[in-house]
Amino acid sequence: MEPKHSAEMSRHLDKQSHALMETYRAMSHELHKLQVEEETIMRKLYELMSAEGLLPKPFL
């Protein structure tokens, strides 16, 4: 491959790598937000079920 094409390819791959890393960071951040939201919803569901007496009794 000619040096000119090699340099262009390298720049292109660097740009793609940067774009992919930014996308990964954004998706990772969104996943974390959704996990926190799920935990909050599950906690509220547990509180509601507890208040309504819908939780199974523990075996002793």
PDB file of N, CA, C, O and CB in Angstrom:
ATOM      1  N   MET A   1       0.849  -1.174   0.000  1.00  0.00           N
ATOM      2  CA  MET A   1       0.000   0.000   0.000  1.00  0.00           C
ATOM      3  C   MET A   1       0.895   1.239   0.000  1.00  0.00           C
ATOM      4  O   MET A   1       1.919   1.283   0.682  1.00  0.00           O
ATOM      5  CB  MET A   1      -0.966  -0.003   1.225  1.00  0.00           C
ATOM      6  N   GLU A   2       0.497   2.221  -0.762  1.00  0.00           N
ATOM      7  CA  GLU A   2       1.274   3.454  -0.849  1.00  0.00           C
ATOM      8  C   GLU A   2       1.217   4.198   0.484  1.00  0.00           C
ATOM      9  O   GLU A   2       0.212   4.125   1.191  1.00  0.00           O
ATOM     10  CB  GLU A   2       0.752   4.353  -1.997  1.00  0.00           C
ATOM     11  N   PRO A   3       2.279   4.906   0.828  1.00  0.00           N
ATOM     12  CA  PRO A   3       2.301   5.648   2.098  1.00  0.00           C
ATOM     13  C   PRO A   3       1.129   6.614   2.242  1.00  0.00           C
ATOM     14  O   PRO A   3       0.587   6.777   3.335  1.00  0.00           O
ATOM     15  CB  PRO A   3       3.600   6.417   2.222  1.00  0.00           C
ATOM     16  N   LYS A   4       0.734   7.261   1.129  1.00  0.00           N
ATOM     17  CA  LYS A   4      -0.389   8.203   1.192  1.00  0.00           C
ATOM     18  C   LYS A   4      -1.664   7.477   1.612  1.00  0.00           C
ATOM     19  O   LYS A   4      -2.395   7.941   2.486  1.00  0.00           O
ATOM     20  CB  LYS A   4      -0.595   8.903  -0.175  1.00  0.00           C
ATOM     21  N   HIS A   5      -1.919   6.340   0.985  1.00  0.00           N
ATOM     22  CA  HIS A   5      -3.120   5.568   1.312  1.00  0.00           C
ATOM     23  C   HIS A   5      -3.027   4.993   2.718  1.00  0.00           C
ATOM     24  O   HIS A   5      -4.025   4.898   3.432  1.00  0.00           O
ATOM     25  CB  HIS A   5      -3.330   4.438   0.292  1.00  0.00           C
ATOM     26  N   SER A   6      -1.839   4.618   3.097  1.00  0.00           N
ATOM     27  CA  SER A   6      -1.628   4.074   4.437  1.00  0.00           C
ATOM     28  C   SER A   6      -1.935   5.128   5.498  1.00  0.00           C
ATOM     29  O   SER A   6      -2.573   4.830   6.508  1.00  0.00           O
ATOM     30  CB  SER A   6      -0.185   3.566   4.592  1.00  0.00           C
ATOM     31  N   ALA A   7      -1.483   6.347   5.271  1.00  0.00           N
ATOM     32  CA  ALA A   7      -1.738   7.438   6.219  1.00  0.00           C
ATOM     33  C   ALA A   7      -3.222   7.773   6.269  1.00  0.00           C
ATOM     34  O   ALA A   7      -3.773   8.006   7.345  1.00  0.00           O
ATOM     35  CB  ALA A   7      -0.926   8.691   5.836  1.00  0.00           C
ATOM     36  N   GLU A   8      -3.873   7.799   5.102  1.00  0.00           N
ATOM     37  CA  GLU A   8      -5.315   8.068   5.060  1.00  0.00           C
ATOM     38  C   GLU A   8      -6.089   6.983   5.794  1.00  0.00           C
ATOM     39  O   GLU A   8      -7.020   7.272   6.546  1.00  0.00           O
ATOM     40  CB  GLU A   8      -5.805   8.172   3.604  1.00  0.00           C
ATOM     41  N   MET A   9      -5.699   5.739   5.573  1.00  0.00           N
ATOM     42  CA  MET A   9      -6.361   4.618   6.234  1.00  0.00           C
ATOM     43  C   MET A   9      -6.169   4.711   7.746  1.00  0.00           C
ATOM     44  O   MET A   9      -7.099   4.462   8.514  1.00  0.00           O
ATOM     45  CB  MET A   9      -5.818   3.274   5.703  1.00  0.00           C
ATOM     46  N   SER A  10      -4.975   5.067   8.160  1.00  0.00           N
ATOM     47  CA  SER A  10      -4.687   5.199   9.586  1.00  0.00           C
ATOM     48  C   SER A  10      -5.549   6.294  10.217  1.00  0.00           C
ATOM     49  O   SER A  10      -6.099   6.100  11.301  1.00  0.00           O
ATOM     50  CB  SER A  10      -3.195   5.505   9.806  1.00  0.00           C
ATOM     51  N   ARG A  11      -5.670   7.443   9.544  1.00  0.00           N
ATOM     52  CA  ARG A  11      -6.515   8.533  10.058  1.00  0.00           C
ATOM     53  C   ARG A  11      -7.974   8.094  10.121  1.00  0.00           C
ATOM     54  O   ARG A  11      -8.675   8.372  11.094  1.00  0.00           O
ATOM     55  CB  ARG A  11      -6.378   9.795   9.174  1.00  0.00           C
ATOM     56  N   HIS A  12      -8.416   7.413   9.085  1.00  0.00           N
ATOM     57  CA  HIS A  12      -9.802   6.933   9.049  1.00  0.00           C
ATOM     58  C   HIS A  12     -10.065   5.964  10.205  1.00  0.00           C
ATOM     59  O   HIS A  12     -11.088   6.063  10.881  1.00  0.00           O
ATOM     60  CB  HIS A  12     -10.102   6.245   7.695  1.00  0.00           C
ATOM     61  N   LEU A  13      -9.149   5.039  10.425  1.00  0.00           N
ATOM     62  CA  LEU A  13      -9.317   4.072  11.512  1.00  0.00           C
ATOM     63  C   LEU A  13      -9.260   4.748  12.877  1.00  0.00           C
ATOM     64  O   LEU A  13      -9.978   4.353  13.795  1.00  0.00           O
ATOM     65  CB  LEU A  13      -8.245   2.988  11.425  1.00  0.00           C
ATOM     66  N   ASP A  14      -8.412   5.762  13.016  1.00  0.00           N
ATOM     67  CA  ASP A  14      -8.356   6.519  14.270  1.00  0.00           C
ATOM     68  C   ASP A  14      -9.687   7.215  14.543  1.00  0.00           C
ATOM     69  O   ASP A  14     -10.177   7.211  15.673  1.00  0.00           O
ATOM     70  CB  ASP A  14      -7.216   7.556  14.224  1.00  0.00           C
ATOM     71  N   LYS A  15     -10.269   7.811  13.501  1.00  0.00           N
ATOM     72  CA  LYS A  15     -11.570   8.476  13.656  1.00  0.00           C
ATOM     73  C   LYS A  15     -12.649   7.465  14.032  1.00  0.00           C
ATOM     74  O   LYS A  15     -13.478   7.727  14.904  1.00  0.00           O
ATOM     75  CB  LYS A  15     -11.962   9.213  12.355  1.00  0.00           C
ATOM     76  N   GLN A  16     -12.633   6.315  13.373  1.00  0.00           N
ATOM     77  CA  GLN A  16     -13.619   5.278  13.690  1.00  0.00           C
ATOM     78  C   GLN A  16     -13.444   4.788  15.120  1.00  0.00           C
ATOM     79  O   GLN A  16     -14.423   4.584  15.839  1.00  0.00           O
ATOM     80  CB  GLN A  16     -13.499   4.100  12.708  1.00  0.00           C
ATOM     81  N   SER A  17     -12.211   4.602  15.524  1.00  0.00           N
ATOM     82  CA  SER A  17     -11.924   4.140  16.879  1.00  0.00           C
ATOM     83  C   SER A  17     -12.444   5.142  17.903  1.00  0.00           C
ATOM     84  O   SER A  17     -13.045   4.761  18.907  1.00  0.00           O
ATOM     85  CB  SER A  17     -10.414   3.918  17.066  1.00  0.00           C
ATOM     86  N   HIS A  18     -12.206   6.426  17.642  1.00  0.00           N
ATOM     87  CA  HIS A  18     -12.684   7.474  18.545  1.00  0.00           C
ATOM     88  C   HIS A  18     -14.215   7.479  18.604  1.00  0.00           C
ATOM     89  O   HIS A  18     -14.796   7.574  19.685  1.00  0.00           O
ATOM     90  CB  HIS A  18     -12.160   8.857  18.091  1.00  0.00           C
ATOM     91  N   ALA A  19     -14.861   7.375  17.448  1.00  0.00           N
ATOM     92  CA  ALA A  19     -16.328   7.368  17.400  1.00  0.00           C
ATOM     93  C   ALA A  19     -16.889   6.160  18.145  1.00  0.00           C
ATOM     94  O   ALA A  19     -17.878   6.279  18.869  1.00  0.00           O
ATOM     95  CB  ALA A  19     -16.821   7.363  15.940  1.00  0.00           C
ATOM     96  N   LEU A  20     -16.264   5.006  17.970  1.00  0.00           N
ATOM     97  CA  LEU A  20     -16.727   3.804  18.664  1.00  0.00           C
ATOM     98  C   LEU A  20     -16.560   3.931  20.174  1.00  0.00           C
ATOM     99  O   LEU A  20     -17.426   3.495  20.932  1.00  0.00           O
ATOM    100  CB  LEU A  20     -15.972   2.576  18.160  1.00  0.00           C
ATOM    101  N   MET A  21     -15.458   4.524  20.615  1.00  0.00           N
ATOM    102  CA  MET A  21     -15.233   4.696  22.049  1.00  0.00           C
ATOM    103  C   MET A  21     -16.256   5.657  22.646  1.00  0.00           C
ATOM    104  O   MET A  21     -16.758   5.424  23.746  1.00  0.00           O
ATOM    105  CB  MET A  21     -13.808   5.206  22.311  1.00  0.00           C
ATOM    106  N   GLU A  22     -16.565   6.730  21.932  1.00  0.00           N
ATOM    107  CA  GLU A  22     -17.585   7.670  22.403  1.00  0.00           C
ATOM    108  C   GLU A  22     -18.947   6.982  22.493  1.00  0.00           C
ATOM    109  O   GLU A  22     -19.690   7.191  23.453  1.00  0.00           O
ATOM    110  CB  GLU A  22     -17.666   8.897  21.467  1.00  0.00           C
ATOM    111  N   THR A  23     -19.270   6.171  21.505  1.00  0.00           N
ATOM    112  CA  THR A  23     -20.529   5.431  21.521  1.00  0.00           C
ATOM    113  C   THR A  23     -20.562   4.456  22.685  1.00  0.00           C
ATOM    114  O   THR A  23     -21.584   4.330  23.360  1.00  0.00           O
ATOM    115  CB  THR A  23     -20.733   4.683  20.201  1.00  0.00           C
ATOM    116  N   TYR A  24     -19.464   3.771  22.923  1.00  0.00           N
ATOM    117  CA  TYR A  24     -19.366   2.837  24.046  1.00  0.00           C
ATOM    118  C   TYR A  24     -19.589   3.564  25.372  1.00  0.00           C
ATOM    119  O   TYR A  24     -20.330   3.085  26.231  1.00  0.00           O
ATOM    120  CB  TYR A  24     -17.993   2.136  24.046  1.00  0.00           C
ATOM    121  N   ARG A  25     -18.949   4.710  25.532  1.00  0.00           N
ATOM    122  CA  ARG A  25     -19.110   5.474  26.779  1.00  0.00           C
ATOM    123  C   ARG A  25     -20.558   5.910  26.973  1.00  0.00           C
ATOM    124  O   ARG A  25     -21.101   5.807  28.073  1.00  0.00           O
ATOM    125  CB  ARG A  25     -18.187   6.707  26.779  1.00  0.00           C
ATOM    126  N   ALA A  26     -21.178   6.395  25.907  1.00  0.00           N
ATOM    127  CA  ALA A  26     -22.571   6.844  25.991  1.00  0.00           C
ATOM    128  C   ALA A  26     -23.495   5.679  26.339  1.00  0.00           C
ATOM    129  O   ALA A  26     -24.388   5.824  27.174  1.00  0.00           O
ATOM    130  CB  ALA A  26     -23.012   7.492  24.664  1.00  0.00           C
ATOM    131  N   MET A  27     -23.287   4.530  25.708  1.00  0.00           N
ATOM    132  CA  MET A  27     -24.126   3.361  25.985  1.00  0.00           C
ATOM    133  C   MET A  27     -23.898   2.849  27.401  1.00  0.00           C
ATOM    134  O   MET A  27     -24.843   2.437  28.075  1.00  0.00           O
ATOM    135  CB  MET A  27     -23.844   2.245  24.971  1.00  0.00           C
ATOM    136  N   SER A  28     -22.658   2.873  27.850  1.00  0.00           N
ATOM    137  CA  SER A  28     -22.342   2.428  29.203  1.00  0.00           C
ATOM    138  C   SER A  28     -23.018   3.334  30.227  1.00  0.00           C
ATOM    139  O   SER A  28     -23.552   2.858  31.229  1.00  0.00           O
ATOM    140  CB  SER A  28     -20.818   2.408  29.425  1.00  0.00           C
ATOM    141  N   HIS A  29     -22.993   4.637  29.972  1.00  0.00           N
ATOM    142  CA  HIS A  29     -23.643   5.594  30.870  1.00  0.00           C
ATOM    143  C   HIS A  29     -25.156   5.362  30.898  1.00  0.00           C
ATOM    144  O   HIS A  29     -25.769   5.365  31.965  1.00  0.00           O
ATOM    145  CB  HIS A  29     -23.330   7.045  30.433  1.00  0.00           C
ATOM    146  N   GLU A  30     -25.745   5.164  29.736  1.00  0.00           N
ATOM    147  CA  GLU A  30     -27.191   4.915  29.659  1.00  0.00           C
ATOM    148  C   GLU A  30     -27.559   3.615  30.370  1.00  0.00           C
ATOM    149  O   GLU A  30     -28.572   3.559  31.067  1.00  0.00           O
ATOM    150  CB  GLU A  30     -27.653   4.862  28.189  1.00  0.00           C
ATOM    151  N   LEU A  31     -26.753   2.577  30.201  1.00  0.00           N
ATOM    152  CA  LEU A  31     -26.998   1.312  30.885  1.00  0.00           C
ATOM    153  C   LEU A  31     -26.977   1.506  32.390  1.00  0.00           C
ATOM    154  O   LEU A  31     -27.838   0.981  33.097  1.00  0.00           O
ATOM    155  CB  LEU A  31     -25.960   0.265  30.472  1.00  0.00           C
ATOM    156  N   HIS A  32     -26.003   2.255  32.886  1.00  0.00           N
ATOM    157  CA  HIS A  32     -25.918   2.503  34.326  1.00  0.00           C
ATOM    158  C   HIS A  32     -27.169   3.230  34.817  1.00  0.00           C
ATOM    159  O   HIS A  32     -27.719   2.875  35.860  1.00  0.00           O
ATOM    160  CB  HIS A  32     -24.655   3.326  34.661  1.00  0.00           C
ATOM    161  N   LYS A  33     -27.626   4.248  34.072  1.00  0.00           N
ATOM    162  CA  LYS A  33     -28.840   4.970  34.460  1.00  0.00           C
ATOM    163  C   LYS A  33     -30.039   4.029  34.519  1.00  0.00           C
ATOM    164  O   LYS A  33     -30.851   4.112  35.441  1.00  0.00           O
ATOM    165  CB  LYS A  33     -29.118   6.117  33.478  1.00  0.00           C
ATOM    166  N   LEU A  34     -30.152   3.133  33.535  1.00  0.00           N
ATOM    167  CA  LEU A  34     -31.270   2.190  33.513  1.00  0.00           C
ATOM    168  C   LEU A  34     -31.194   1.197  34.668  1.00  0.00           C
ATOM    169  O   LEU A  34     -32.223   0.818  35.226  1.00  0.00           O
ATOM    170  CB  LEU A  34     -31.300   1.441  32.188  1.00  0.00           C
ATOM    171  N   GLN A  35     -29.986   0.775  35.030  1.00  0.00           N
ATOM    172  CA  GLN A  35     -29.828  -0.149  36.155  1.00  0.00           C
ATOM    173  C   GLN A  35     -30.244   0.519  37.463  1.00  0.00           C
ATOM    174  O   GLN A  35     -30.886  -0.112  38.303  1.00  0.00           O
ATOM    175  CB  GLN A  35     -28.372  -0.642  36.248  1.00  0.00           C
ATOM    176  N   VAL A  36     -29.887   1.777  37.639  1.00  0.00           N
ATOM    177  CA  VAL A  36     -30.284   2.519  38.836  1.00  0.00           C
ATOM    178  C   VAL A  36     -31.801   2.676  38.863  1.00  0.00           C
ATOM    179  O   VAL A  36     -32.428   2.516  39.910  1.00  0.00           O
ATOM    180  CB  VAL A  36     -29.591   3.907  38.883  1.00  0.00           C
ATOM    181  N   GLU A  37     -32.384   2.989  37.716  1.00  0.00           N
ATOM    182  CA  GLU A  37     -33.837   3.136  37.631  1.00  0.00           C
ATOM    183  C   GLU A  37     -34.536   1.811  37.954  1.00  0.00           C
ATOM    184  O   GLU A  37     -35.539   1.798  38.668  1.00  0.00           O
ATOM    185  CB  GLU A  37     -34.246   3.628  36.227  1.00  0.00           C
ATOM    186  N   GLU A  38     -34.013   0.707  37.435  1.00  0.00           N
ATOM    187  CA  GLU A  38     -34.590  -0.605  37.723  1.00  0.00           C
ATOM    188  C   GLU A  38     -34.536  -0.903  39.217  1.00  0.00           C
ATOM    189  O   GLU A  38     -35.511  -1.389  39.791  1.00  0.00           O
ATOM    190  CB  GLU A  38     -33.855  -1.701  36.937  1.00  0.00           C
ATOM    191  N   GLU A  39     -33.412  -0.614  39.840  1.00  0.00           N
ATOM    192  CA  GLU A  39     -33.266  -0.855  41.277  1.00  0.00           C
ATOM    193  C   GLU A  39     -34.280  -0.035  42.073  1.00  0.00           C
ATOM    194  O   GLU A  39     -34.875  -0.538  43.026  1.00  0.00           O
ATOM    195  CB  GLU A  39     -31.836  -0.518  41.735  1.00  0.00           C
ATOM    196  N   THR A  40     -34.476   1.216  41.689  1.00  0.00           N
ATOM    197  CA  THR A  40     -35.445   2.080  42.363  1.00  0.00           C
ATOM    198  C   THR A  40     -36.860   1.534  42.197  1.00  0.00           C
ATOM    199  O   THR A  40     -37.626   1.490  43.160  1.00  0.00           O
ATOM    200  CB  THR A  40     -35.362   3.516  41.815  1.00  0.00           C
ATOM    201  N   ILE A  41     -37.207   1.123  40.995  1.00  0.00           N
ATOM    202  CA  ILE A  41     -38.544   0.581  40.731  1.00  0.00           C
ATOM    203  C   ILE A  41     -38.769  -0.705  41.516  1.00  0.00           C
ATOM    204  O   ILE A  41     -39.841  -0.900  42.089  1.00  0.00           O
ATOM    205  CB  ILE A  41     -38.736   0.323  39.224  1.00  0.00           C
ATOM    206  N   MET A  42     -37.774  -1.581  41.548  1.00  0.00           N
ATOM    207  CA  MET A  42     -37.918  -2.838  42.287  1.00  0.00           C
ATOM    208  C   MET A  42     -38.075  -2.577  43.785  1.00  0.00           C
ATOM    209  O   MET A  42     -38.851  -3.257  44.457  1.00  0.00           O
ATOM    210  CB  MET A  42     -36.704  -3.750  42.033  1.00  0.00           C
ATOM    211  N   ARG A  43     -37.343  -1.599  44.304  1.00  0.00           N
ATOM    212  CA  ARG A  43     -37.469  -1.254  45.722  1.00  0.00           C
ATOM    213  C   ARG A  43     -38.879  -0.747  46.024  1.00  0.00           C
ATOM    214  O   ARG A  43     -39.474  -1.128  47.032  1.00  0.00           O
ATOM    215  CB  ARG A  43     -36.420  -0.188  46.118  1.00  0.00           C
ATOM    216  N   LYS A  44     -39.412   0.111  45.152  1.00  0.00           N
ATOM    217  CA  LYS A  44     -40.768   0.631  45.343  1.00  0.00           C
ATOM    218  C   LYS A  44     -41.809  -0.486  45.216  1.00  0.00           C
ATOM    219  O   LYS A  44     -42.794  -0.496  45.953  1.00  0.00           O
ATOM    220  CB  LYS A  44     -41.062   1.747  44.324  1.00  0.00           C
ATOM    221  N   LEU A  45     -41.601  -1.417  44.294  1.00  0.00           N
ATOM    222  CA  LEU A  45     -42.505  -2.554  44.156  1.00  0.00           C
ATOM    223  C   LEU A  45     -42.503  -3.395  45.423  1.00  0.00           C
ATOM    224  O   LEU A  45     -43.561  -3.816  45.892  1.00  0.00           O
ATOM    225  CB  LEU A  45     -42.113  -3.413  42.948  1.00  0.00           C
ATOM    226  N   TYR A  46     -41.328  -3.642  45.978  1.00  0.00           N
ATOM    227  CA  TYR A  46     -41.219  -4.412  47.219  1.00  0.00           C
ATOM    228  C   TYR A  46     -41.961  -3.695  48.347  1.00  0.00           C
ATOM    229  O   TYR A  46     -42.693  -4.326  49.109  1.00  0.00           O
ATOM    230  CB  TYR A  46     -39.732  -4.629  47.601  1.00  0.00           C
ATOM    231  N   GLU A  47     -41.770  -2.374  48.454  1.00  0.00           N
ATOM    232  CA  GLU A  47     -42.463  -1.603  49.496  1.00  0.00           C
ATOM    233  C   GLU A  47     -43.976  -1.698  49.325  1.00  0.00           C
ATOM    234  O   GLU A  47     -44.697  -1.873  50.307  1.00  0.00           O
ATOM    235  CB  GLU A  47     -42.019  -0.127  49.462  1.00  0.00           C
ATOM    236  N   LEU A  48     -44.462  -1.587  48.097  1.00  0.00           N
ATOM    237  CA  LEU A  48     -45.894  -1.670  47.820  1.00  0.00           C
ATOM    238  C   LEU A  48     -46.433  -3.057  48.160  1.00  0.00           C
ATOM    239  O   LEU A  48     -47.471  -3.185  48.810  1.00  0.00           O
ATOM    240  CB  LEU A  48     -46.176  -1.339  46.348  1.00  0.00           C
ATOM    241  N   MET A  49     -45.727  -4.088  47.720  1.00  0.00           N
ATOM    242  CA  MET A  49     -46.175  -5.452  47.999  1.00  0.00           C
ATOM    243  C   MET A  49     -46.158  -5.727  49.502  1.00  0.00           C
ATOM    244  O   MET A  49     -47.040  -6.413  50.019  1.00  0.00           O
ATOM    245  CB  MET A  49     -45.289  -6.474  47.260  1.00  0.00           C
ATOM    246  N   SER A  50     -45.169  -5.200  50.193  1.00  0.00           N
ATOM    247  CA  SER A  50     -45.088  -5.374  51.640  1.00  0.00           C
ATOM    248  C   SER A  50     -46.273  -4.692  52.321  1.00  0.00           C
ATOM    249  O   SER A  50     -46.890  -5.265  53.219  1.00  0.00           O
ATOM    250  CB  SER A  50     -43.757  -4.811  52.181  1.00  0.00           C
ATOM    251  N   ALA A  51     -46.588  -3.476  51.898  1.00  0.00           N
ATOM    252  CA  ALA A  51     -47.700  -2.726  52.486  1.00  0.00           C
ATOM    253  C   ALA A  51     -49.037  -3.411  52.227  1.00  0.00           C
ATOM    254  O   ALA A  51     -49.949  -3.322  53.049  1.00  0.00           O
ATOM    255  CB  ALA A  51     -47.730  -1.304  51.931  1.00  0.00           C
ATOM    256  N   GLU A  52     -49.161  -4.090  51.096  1.00  0.00           N
ATOM    257  CA  GLU A  52     -50.407  -4.774  50.745  1.00  0.00           C
ATOM    258  C   GLU A  52     -50.457  -6.202  51.281  1.00  0.00           C
ATOM    259  O   GLU A  52     -51.453  -6.897  51.081  1.00  0.00           O
ATOM    260  CB  GLU A  52     -50.584  -4.790  49.240  1.00  0.00           C
ATOM    261  N   GLY A  53     -49.404  -6.648  51.954  1.00  0.00           N
ATOM    262  CA  GLY A  53     -49.359  -8.007  52.489  1.00  0.00           C
ATOM    263  C   GLY A  53     -49.229  -9.072  51.415  1.00  0.00           C
ATOM    264  O   GLY A  53     -49.711 -10.191  51.592  1.00  0.00           O
ATOM    265  N   LEU A  54     -48.594  -8.745  50.320  1.00  0.00           N
ATOM    266  CA  LEU A  54     -48.487  -9.675  49.198  1.00  0.00           C
ATOM    267  C   LEU A  54     -47.172 -10.452  49.168  1.00  0.00           C
ATOM    268  O   LEU A  54     -46.945 -11.245  48.254  1.00  0.00           O
ATOM    269  CB  LEU A  54     -48.646  -8.926  47.913  1.00  0.00           C
ATOM    270  N   LEU A  55     -46.314 -10.233  50.148  1.00  0.00           N
ATOM    271  CA  LEU A  55     -45.039 -10.950  50.186  1.00  0.00           C
ATOM    272  C   LEU A  55     -45.232 -12.285  50.892  1.00  0.00           C
ATOM    273  O   LEU A  55     -45.976 -12.371  51.869  1.00  0.00           O
ATOM    274  CB  LEU A  55     -43.945 -10.107  50.896  1.00  0.00           C
ATOM    275  N   PRO A  56     -44.564 -13.322  50.404  1.00  0.00           N
ATOM    276  CA  PRO A  56     -44.687 -14.623  51.074  1.00  0.00           C
ATOM    277  C   PRO A  56     -44.077 -14.564  52.478  1.00  0.00           C
ATOM    278  O   PRO A  56     -43.113 -13.841  52.727  1.00  0.00           O
ATOM    279  CB  PRO A  56     -43.999 -15.732  50.237  1.00  0.00           C
ATOM    280  N   LYS A  57     -44.658 -15.334  53.371  1.00  0.00           N
ATOM    281  CA  LYS A  57     -44.148 -15.394  54.745  1.00  0.00           C
ATOM    282  C   LYS A  57     -42.859 -16.210  54.754  1.00  0.00           C
ATOM    283  O   LYS A  57     -42.774 -17.237  54.081  1.00  0.00           O
ATOM    284  CB  LYS A  57     -45.207 -16.016  55.717  1.00  0.00           C
ATOM    285  N   PRO A  58     -41.856 -15.765  55.510  1.00  0.00           N
ATOM    286  CA  PRO A  58     -40.600 -16.533  55.576  1.00  0.00           C
ATOM    287  C   PRO A  58     -40.793 -17.831  56.358  1.00  0.00           C
ATOM    288  O   PRO A  58     -41.561 -17.879  57.319  1.00  0.00           O
ATOM    289  CB  PRO A  58     -39.482 -15.688  56.227  1.00  0.00           C
ATOM    290  N   PHE A  59     -40.088 -18.885  55.934  1.00  0.00           N
ATOM    291  CA  PHE A  59     -40.124 -20.152  56.653  1.00  0.00           C
ATOM    292  C   PHE A  59     -39.181 -20.061  57.834  1.00  0.00           C
ATOM    293  O   PHE A  59     -38.043 -19.615  57.689  1.00  0.00           O
ATOM    294  CB  PHE A  59     -39.745 -21.340  55.728  1.00  0.00           C
ATOM    295  N   LEU A  60     -39.640 -20.475  58.995  1.00  0.00           N
ATOM    296  CA  LEU A  60     -38.780 -20.455  60.189  1.00  0.00           C
ATOM    297  C   LEU A  60     -38.528 -21.840  60.679  1.00  0.00           C
ATOM    298  O   LEU A  60     -37.827 -22.025  61.673  1.00  0.00           O
ATOM    299  CB  LEU A  60     -39.397 -19.624  61.300  1.00  0.00           C
TER     300      LEU A  60
END
